[in-house]
Amino acid sequence: QKEVEQNSGPLSVPEGAIASLNCTYSDRGSQSFFWYRQYSGKSPELIMFIYSNGDKEDGRFTAQLNKASQYVSLLIRDSQPSDSATYLCAVKAGNRDDKIIFGKGTRLHILP
Amino acid sequence: ETGVTQTPRHLVMGMTNKKSLKCEQHLGHNAMYWYKQSAKKPLELMFVYNFKEQTENNSVPSRFSPECPNSSHLFLHLHTLQPEDSALYLCASSQGYSYTIYFGEGSWLTVV
């Protein structure tokens, strides 16, 4: 069974520091990787997606993908209290009919 | 404003009631999804419609009945629900099956 694993947290990070969120996946054939942010009581919101090994940067967010080690991470630089949320990792295998599988999410708390 | 709108946002229903959740997407997408999110559980995919055809039904109890009259609208008909069905029900859409998924704001369902 294809799985996506995340540490549930909470992960507490001081304001202004770098928050590092990690995700591992079991299907070596996975091709597409997504990070969603979900505030309490709200729906998930897409932050970034990444397809290729290496880093992808968007503002304060950097997604890092390492297919050989089967992990994807999200770095948040200069963390703000407004970054406090649950971050969901989602993974899609390479086959056209494979569905996107979500992890349980990591709860991030930025300490003011 | 999200491109995927859900109504109602909150619903309280008795176990003998019949109600429906409605979803509409304004993104020109071809695939629509229903997810269930319970406390401390990962997102559970319930149903997928691709070009109005149901392509996935993840062993969902028959008390949940989806309907997709066209690519822009999706319904979830509810009848004789159980208290454990209380959850956040998320509608989502994507350009194609298992492309990047965009969520609506969700419908909070409480079964009493």
Chai-1 contact restraints between the chains, C-beta under 6 A:
chainA,res_idxA,chainB,res_idxB,connection_type,confidence,min_distance_angstrom,max_distance_angstrom,comment,restraint_id
A,S43,B,L90,contact,1.0,0.0,6.0,A-B,restraint_1
A,S43,B,F103,contact,1.0,0.0,6.0,A-B,restraint_2
A,S43,B,E105,contact,1.0,0.0,6.0,A-B,restraint_3
A,S43,B,G106,contact,1.0,0.0,6.0,A-B,restraint_4
A,P44,B,F103,contact,1.0,0.0,6.0,A-B,restraint_5
A,F49,B,T100,contact,1.0,0.0,6.0,A-B,restraint_6
A,K92,B,S98,contact,1.0,0.0,6.0,A-B,restraint_7
A,K99,B,S98,contact,1.0,0.0,6.0,A-B,restraint_8
A,I100,B,S98,contact,1.0,0.0,6.0,A-B,restraint_9
A,F102,B,P42,contact,1.0,0.0,6.0,A-B,restraint_10
A,F102,B,L43,contact,1.0,0.0,6.0,A-B,restraint_11
A,K104,B,P42,contact,1.0,0.0,6.0,A-B,restraint_12
